[in-house]
Amino acid sequence: MAAKTAKAGFEQALERLEEIVGQMQGGELTLENRLKRFEEGVMLVRDCAKQLEGAARKIEVLIKSSGGKPQTRLFDEVCERLREVSGGDYAVDGEESKGDAGSR
């Protein structure tokens, strides 16, 4: 049941993010309301990133526990996708994001 609840929460967060983007692109919000929506969006993105990171780690554990050779390829692909979605500002456990590393 917990996985179903997490999925529903993730899907709801994505839907809310889409709503926020639509509202902000509409041009009808005041600056104050745009800032509130932006803050809400940042919190939703962080929550989604945490949920995706947790799912990726579970997959990694399942791969390791199935007797297969430990592989992190899928986890790395998820992290890369998060970096693309967040504009290069996503890092895992202190690791620099590629957006930051590329500018040095």
Residue pairs with C-beta under 8 A, 6 or more apart in sequence:
6 51
9 47
9 51
10 48
10 51
10 52
13 44
13 47
13 48
13 51
14 48
16 40
16 44
17 41
17 44
17 45
17 48
20 37
20 38
20 40
20 41
20 44
21 41
23 29
23 37
24 34
24 37
24 38
29 37
45 85
45 86
49 82
49 86
49 90
52 78
52 82
53 78
53 79
53 82
53 92
55 78
56 74
56 75
56 78
56 79
57 75
59 74
59 75
60 70
60 71
60 72
60 74
60 75
63 70
63 71
63 74
64 70
79 90
79 92
80 98
82 90
83 89
83 90
83 97
83 98
83 99
87 99
88 97
88 98
88 99
88 100
88 102
89 97
89 99
89 100
90 97
91 97
91 100
